[in-house]
Amino acid sequence: VYVIKEFSFGVKVPTKNIKLSKEHFNYKWLCFEEAVTLLKWDSNKTALWELNKRLLK
């Protein structure tokens, strides 16, 4: 069994227009409910849930 580390980050952006680096080609602005339905892995869903809770404080 291998454990693969993964990282999830949340950032506050000053504008809706962002510039992506070359390894990224697309993005979407989504509410929590929409975003969580797009995630496959439970660990990503948990990270998004934790971020949502912190932002709502």
Secondary structure, DSSP 8 states (H G I E B T S, - for coil): -------------SSS-----TT--------HHHHHHH--SHHHHHHHHHHHHHHT-
